[in-house]
Amino acid sequence: MSSQVRGGTRWKRFALVMVPSVVATAAVGVGLAQGALAASFSVSGQSFKVHADRLVGHDFVQYGSVATGKDLKGNDAAHAVAVSGFSDATITNMCQSVVTPNLPFGLGNITLQLKAGTNPKKPVKATNLYLDVAELDADAYFENIDIGVAAGSVGKPGIQSGTEKAVNPNGFAQRAETAVLKDVKQEAWATTAGTFKLSNLSLRLYSGPGKECY
């Protein structure tokens, strides 16, 4: 069975799929893979954008949850998200950007831009990947998809460890053996992974607007 979705769908709540952020997960990822850390944390007060030419993932699951943390003023904040999980994924030509506003000393707004997997023969690779997504635009293709599964029975890779209290096990979820997304534009609050291999990594800081990934 296969299903294909095209167009610019924005799911502010419980959206369709996503692509990973490039946070520094190298050291943390080892702990997650070994079960030493819960795959849950207080999210920052800044969402981030990710663009990718292509994402191919296996054992896709998706369910609704809540990402909690603080805003930039230190107040409690909560965000409805679609958590998308993959047992493994490859990502081609990935770009991540986040804008930090109003820095002191006259620096103003600074954009952090990170790129990786720019060589199609050396894509970004991740295992046990989970994405807390707020918005997504992409062309999406799924193989053997089940829509309307109870979140508590999605199977591999399952509900993300550490988020169970924010997930209704009887709530809506979906799963598929394979997911392929092209021309991905995503806004997200968090990403966790067991391992995250970033080939051709490039990180730059830019002053002012105009350097976001999209």
N, C-alpha and C positions, 0 to 999 in steps of 0.2 A: 504494500500500500504506500502511496506517496501523496504528498500535498505540497502545493506551491503557492506562495504568497508574494505578491508584488505590490510596490507602491510605497508611499510615504505615510505609513501608519504611526501615530504617536499615541502610546499608551501610558498616560501619566500614572495610572494605577495598574499594576499587575500586567505590564506590557509584554509583548513578544520579545524575542531575544536580543541580544547584546554581545558586547565584546569587552575584553578585559582592560582594566586600568593597568598602568605600569607603575605601581608603587614598589618600593624596594622590598621585595618579598624573598630575596635569596635566603637570608638567614632564618627568617620566620617560617618560610616554606618548609624547611627541613623539619622544624618542630611540629608543624601541622601534619606533615606526612607520617611522622612517627607517633602522632597522637599526643604529643607533649603539651600542645596548646589547643584551647578551644578556638574554632574558626569563627570568632565573634569578637567585636571590639566596638568602642565608642567612636562613631564616625565624626570627621571634622565638620566644620561649618562651611565647607566648600565642596560643591559637586565638581566633577571634571568631565571633559569631553574626550571621546575617543573616535577616531576614524580608522577604518581598515578597508583594504581592497577586497579581502576575502577571509572568512572564518569557516573552518570545517571542524565540527565537534562530534563526538560519539557519546551515546548514553545521555542524551539531553533530557533534563527535567526542568520544570518551571512551576513556581508556586508563589503566592503572595505572602509578604512579610512586612516587617517594619524595621527600618534602620534608625537607631537612636544615637544621640550624641549632644553636642553643643553647637550653637551658632557662633559667629565670630565675636559676639559680645559676651559669650560665656553663658548664655541662657540655654535651658534645656530645649532640645529640638527633636522632632520625630518626623520620619519621611516614609510614606507608603512606597514600597518597591516591589518589583518583580524579581525574585531571586532565580537566576538561571544557572544550572549546574551542568558540567560535562565531566566525564571520566578522563577524557583527554581532548585537546584541541590544538590546531595549528592556525596561525594568523599571519597573513601576508600584508606587508607594508602598513604597519600599525603606527599611528600617531596619537599621543595623549597630550592634552594641554589643560592647565589650570591657571586661572588669573587670581593673584593675590592683590586686593585693592588697598589703596591708601597707606602705603608703607611710609615710615617716617624719613627724616633727613631729605625731604624733597624728592624721594624716589618715585612716589606716585604708585601707579599700577604696574606690576611686574608679571609677565606671563612665563611660566615654565613650560617648555615644549620638549617632549621626549619622542624619539622615533626609533623603531627597531624592525627587523624582518624586512628590510627594503629590497633584499635580494630574493626573488621568488624561489630560488633553490635552497635558501636558508631562512625559512619562516620562523616566527616566534612559536615556541612549543610550551604547552602547559599541561599539567595533570591535576586532577581533582580541583577543577576550576569552578569558582562560584562568583557571580556578578550580581550586585544590587543595583538594578537598572530603574531609572526614572522615565527616560524617553528613548525611543529607537526609531530610526528610519533605515530600511534595507530592502533588498530583494532576498526572499527566504525560500528555501526548499527543504522539505523534511521527508524522511523515509520511515515507514511504519510508525505513524504518529497516532497517539491516543489522546483525545481532548476530553476533559471532564473527569479525569481520574481523581480520587481522593488524595489529598496531599500526603497523608500518612502512608500511602501504599505506592508511591511512585517508583520504588525500586532503585537500582543503581544509577547514579552515585548517592541518591537518597537526600534526605533533609540535611542541610548543613549543620554540623555539630556546633552547639552553642546558640542556635537561633530557635530551638524548639518552642520556647515559651512565646515567641512572636508568631507562630504558625498554627493555624487551626488544622488538625490532622484530618478533619472531615471537609475542609474547604477545597475549592477548585484548584486543579493542577493539570499539567499535561506532560507528555513524555514522547520521545522519539528515539529510534536507533541512531539516526544520523541527522545532523542539521548543517546546512550550507547557507551562509549569508554573504551577499556581495554588496559592495559599496555601502558599508555600514557607517552610520552616524549615530552615536550613542552618548547620552548623558547619564552618569552613574554616580553613586555615593560611595561605593566600596567594591573591592575585588580581593578575594583570597584564593590561594592556590597551594597545592602540595609542592609542586615544583614549577618554576617559570624560567625558561631559557630564552634570553633576549639576544639574538644575533644582530651584529652591526648596530649596537646601541649608541645613540647620540642624544645628549641632553644639553639644552641651551636655555639661557634666560634672556628675555627681551623686555625692553621698556615700552610701555604704552600698548594700545590695542593693535589688532590686525595680525597677531601671530598665533591665534587659536587654530586648532586642527580643522575646524569648519565654522 
